[in-house]
Amino acid sequence: MKPALLILCLILSGCVTYRDFPAAALDRKMNNGTCDVMYYNIGSFNILDVGGYSTLQNVFRDASLCRKMVQVDEKPEKGLFLDVQTKWKPMTIPAFAFGYLSVSTLTLLPVWSTRDGYIVQYNVYVDGQMKDTYRYDITRKGALWLGLLPFAWVNAFTYSEDEAFDATARQFSYDAQSYLKPN
């Protein structure tokens, strides 16, 4: 069997969905602010991601949370600054162990996980002082097993990592209105 075909079969023999994030925000347009400038930094992920980091990069690059969005590496001393940090919620030890066994047997043995995911924190600073933190949980639920291959099409109808992270950014745009639309 060719390696590319083997990898495709491994990918398709699983079902993954994301839960516990503000999914209702996906139906809303990102809220625009009236503030002049927002400096922002999206911290790198401490674990392999499947699109969440690039989604956040794209969302904030194209967002109109303030009239001007400026990506920076460090917190400025003056102005509105948003620091986005993502922490991985690890899978349980049994899920990790069975995952290794499942992949080792080319998914002949099943594995599932219902507790891993991410915690996304949006930390708002004004003039160098932390003012608020908005926290959103994302839970990934998934199963990997060769017997799931006929059902892989279901993945097209479940939430992806991209959608989960996009929803947190959209929800933040509504939750942080006091900073984005100053009086």
Secondary structure, 3 states (H helix, E strand, C coil): CCHHHHHHHHHHCEEEEEECCCHHHHHCCCCCCCEEEEEEEECCCCCCCCCHHHHHHHHHHHCCCEEEEEECCCCCCCCEEEEEEEEEECCCHHHHHHHHHHHHCCCCCCEEECCCEEEEEEEEEECCEEEEEEEEEEEEEEEECHHHHHHHHHHHHCCCHHHHHHHHHHHHHHHCHHHHCCC
